[in-house]
Amino acid sequence: MVESLAEAEERRISLTESAARRIAVLRAQENADHAYLRIAVTGGGCSGFQYGLSFDDQCNEDDFVFERGGVGVVVDDVSLGLLNGAEVDFIEDLMGASFQIKNPNAASSCGCGNSFSIG
């Protein structure tokens, strides 16, 4: 059974308004209006763990759904353990545009921001 935010009060991630808007734009461009943005943590990268972002129209039994502005983000139970308390943001500046995950569980991260280690 898919868990909702209310059922995951002790574990959560948050989306900024900027991230929610960008996800909505990307969903429209991909003709994936009903898809979720899946955030997963896997082993690898230059710091030990790496973030993966992809669209997924399925929710699994171990998934948690977090929403803002009608946009849903899905995180599996294991990844949520490593992402608990994280904020997903979308930044546009002179250096470019990208999703950034501000993860309070990361002891260090690489220069690209796509991988991290825990303490």
N, C-alpha and C positions, 0 to 999 in steps of 0.2 A: 504494500500500500504506500502510495506517495505521501510523504510528510509535508505539511504546510508550515509556514512561518510560525503560526501559533503553537504548533506541536514541537517546534524546535527552538523555543525561547532561550534555552541555555546555550545554544549554538546557532550562530547566524553570520551572514555576510550582508553588506549593504551596497546598494547601487546609488551613485550620485545621479542627479537629474541629467547631467551631461552624458553619462554612460547610457542611461535609459533612452535618451533621444537618439544617440548614435546607433544603438541596437535596433531601434524601430526603423531607422533609415536603412540599415543593412538588411534587415528582414524584408523590407519592401523591395530592395534591389535584387535580392535573391529569390523573390517570389516564395518566401517562407513565412507568410504572415502569422501562422499559428505555431511556429517553432520557438523553442527556448534557446537561449545561449547557454551552452554547457561549459562549465569551468571544471577542469579536471587537473589533478596534480599527479604526475608520474615521476618515477625515478629517472635521473639523467640530468643533462644540462651541465654547465660548468661549475655549479655549486651544489649538486646533489639531487635536487628536485627541480622540476620544471612545470610551468603552467601550460595548459592546453585550452584553447578556446575554439568552439565549433558550434554550428547550429544543429539542433536535434529536435525532432518532432515527437520523440518518445520519452516517457518518464519510467524509470525502473522502480522496483520495490524499495531500493535503498537510497532513492533520490530525495533531496529536499528542494523545494521551490521557494524562491525569494522574488518578490515582485515590487516594481515601482512604475507608476504611470502606465499600467497595462502591459508592461514588458516583464517577462519572466526569465529568471536565471536558474538553472538546474545544477546542483552539486551533489555528487554521490557521497555516501556516508564517510568513506575513508578520506576523500579529499577535504570534506568539511572539517575533519579533525585537524588538518594542517592549515585550513583557511579561516578557522573560527575567529570572528571579530574583524575580518578583512573588509576593506572598502574597495569597490571596483569603480574606477573613474575613467573618463575619456578626456585626454588632454590634446589640445591643438595649440602649437606654438611655432616659432621660427625653425625649430629643429624637426618638425613634422607632426604627425598625429598618431596617437596610439592609445590603446587601453592600458591602464596602469593599475596594478593590484597593490594596495597598501596593506601588507600583511604583518600584523603585530607578532606573529609566531616566527617570522624569519629573523634569524640571528645575523645573517648577512645575505647579500644578493650580488649577482654579477652586474657588470656595467650596463648590459642590455635590459636588465630588469625582468628577463624571462625565466630565470632560475634563481633558486635560493637554497639556503641551508638552515637547519634548525639547531638550536643550542643544546 
